[in-house]
């Protein structure tokens, strides 16, 4: 097997001579394409973990080996896909998930829409194939969000159901509300959102949230964003997401394989001008603003 090895150590991460910044290109052990080894006695269904991502280096280092080992203990065939947004627009979690799904759907039976900063602690949290949408990070278990309609953090849904609701809305640039809109889509499709039962842990010890306090969320609202994103979106979804996949990279962290999909999203300023709240016109030059691809 052909391999290119680049050494990355804690010493390098802490070095003043070679600091890791938010725009650092991440290089690990690049391998020829291949899937995660199938666990012994694995289930017949294949799971794709779709992880929207931008500039969360430290969280990615911890997330990949942790979640792989957690799911492996449940004997579930799975692969991890880091959906890295490399355009110059505001972060769009929902659109990244739509793109990731379209890229991998032919090989997987269900997906986990999974935040990179949320780690399950209780082994009774199941990543098994869901007959109905399964919200793993339930409001009574999530360390931060406790409202009844919350379905963010970690949600498992099978391929048939994700197709049925046309995926997620593409209107949500910046932080928040895309999962609330998805909740309405599921309800209108008469899908029953299920959650873990008989979990003896609670909001303080079921998950670990590794989102640093110093990292600020992009909560800015501009143009008519607030008005539009408070409503059910019946115009966008899987069927009309516009994007370019610039590259696929197969990598490992601590010998755990995962795949980076570098994605450029497209913004129609006539429909969602809030994809860049600093724009003064309908034309934005992205060449100087693009996030580095993960190579």
PyMOL commands that set and color helices and strands:
alter all, ss='L'
color gray80, all
select helices_A, chain A and resi 10-14+57-72+93-107+159-164+178-188+225-228+238-240+273-275
alter helices_A, ss='H'
color red, helices_A
select strands_A, chain A and resi 3-4+30-31+46-53+77-85+110-114+118-120+134-135+154-158+194-195+207-209+243-253+256-265
alter strands_A, ss='S'
color yellow, strands_A
deselect
rebuild
show_as cartoon
